[in-house]
Amino acid sequence: MTETSPRTIVCLASYFKGGEFLRECRRQNCRVVLVTKEKWRTEAWPHDSIDEFVTLPNDASPDHFIYAVTQVARRHKVARVVALEEFDVITAGLIREHLRLPGLTSAEARLFRDKLAMRGAAEAARVRVPEFVHVLNYAELDEFMRRVPPPWVLKPRTDVSAIGIKKVEDAEQVWRAIDALDARERLNEQSSFYLLERFVAGEVYHVDSIISGGKAVFAGVSVYGRPPMNVAHDGGVFISHSLERTNPDRRKLLEINRQVVKALGLRRGATHAEFIKSAADGQLYFLEIAARVGGAYIAESLEAASGLNIWREWAKLELSDDLTRPYVAEPTREEYGGIVLSLARQEWPDTDHYTDAEIVYRVRKAYHVGLVVRSPELARVRELLQTYACRFADEFIAVAPPLERAE
């Protein structure tokens, strides 16, 4: 292998996502290997940017992923292993350890998957978090419920979004929920894999960052139209849009995000962090952080506002060199962006009659409808998103029961 041979980057994707990351790797003259699961074989992957397409059984374990990437490494010198999907973050760490590659180890990656671990690390760094307790020791649980007034939230430690989250109103509900969890056949779905947390009502924000040298070199601050847990449990339209640049909470959120990233030890990568501003006390609380790009077309909303696609920027970062090719984030505009998204009754909803000039992206996904907008004026973005949300309710919206586990 010569010095001019293309670098090989292996991307793990247990779900269909990350197309722009793959395309950017090809633009950077890399050999691109995608490892996914059989059920995603026929999705619209950018095959013209993929050199090797590896599919594994739908029930593939981390050991299967390790074996598959090891076989790739026998033929090509692997430069990077990247998890495009939340559920692959720890697996990617295990592969890096096995092949002795740079990046997060499995232990470091676990901080970004385990809500209990990330809360502990954030709390130790003096970041404000809602009071919480591991669903493990009965005496500690009892003390927590006597000290912290209900309602509480019972959360799986490693699921994503609002999957498996339940709001509970009293101690009896908690003990019955624990009994139900411990009756589950799968050991990793039983109660010790959960935490109990004080329910905080308020506005939920997210900060999406590119981290280089342990610092956020690019960060977009946005607010959800409704808390994701409410959308997941009650149905309805998902909305997210940029936070006004003059809003005093924006600077506070960027600072808390910096503290969390430092506390969890990430040196390089993409992050999606969520925070809530309590309606009761006006304080900002850390909720969770992931070492990946945010879902629900947040990348497209951020691109609308800044001109930077966070998937592409992450790829550039992974392939940069701090000495010879340092990564530099270069936003091309300072506008506002937003996404309105919903499940749809129709397989392929038609939004051609939505003709506002501010529309910059239309979601193309079966049984989903969504539009991304941008404008120099935040008020215009909010107006369009609210109008579309009402129209979606009449024309498209479908409601599905909340998931108990990721499928």
C-alpha angles and dihedrals in degrees: 000000000000129000089254094058111117116259115249117230120186117207123196118207120170086175132038107270144101101067093146091051090055093047092051091050088056091048086054088056096250130150102243123208119184121197113192140145128277095249090063095049095105098045120116097271115167093251092176086067096045122083098182125025112196121186125193131192114281090247093048114152126216087263089061090053091047091051093047094051091044089058090052090050090055089064102032134029104246115220101181141009114204130185109217092182132055094238091057098053096095092038089055088053091052091051092049090052092049095048094034094238129157121262138062117343118223090259092051091044091052090067087065094048103040112073091196093053095045091050091051092050092047093047091050088055090053095252111149113249131169111266109271143174135196112251092237120084112057095210092052091048091051092048091049093051091048092049102038115055119230151282099081134177123233108209134183108237097226110025122105135241111351095324112143095000117141131186113221127194106197144012094263090059090051094052091046091049090051090051090051093048093048090053090062117112095223107078093208090060095057125108100273086067089063138074131207117223139180110260111240118195117208148084116323121217132187131206116201115196147179108218122205124167089000092300134101105250090176128021133170118200117207140165129220119235088223128006109273090236090059092050092048095049103033101030125224136115124330115222131180129167141167118281114240109266092228093052107117090219090064093070091044092052092050090051094048089047089053091051093049094048090050092047092052093046102234112163101175136011145060125302138192113196130181129206135176130214108216115234087207103054105008092236125137116238129193113238108173147322133210130199095230143063116291117256131224093069092294088141090060091048091051090048090053090056101039108019089239121113105211093210091057093043091051090054091050089050094050090052097044127100120220091220108034104018109021116187117246124185112219114184112199099204144014106222135122128265137186144178130216113192138170145163109260136214090219121072093225109017116207114228097168090115089063097089108162112140091231092069108106103164136028119201112239106193130123113266092002131103124193145151132198118207136185136193139158085241120068090202090062092050091051092046092053094046093051092046092050092047090058092046092048089054090058100039111029120001122131127177125216126188114260115267120251091199137006112272 
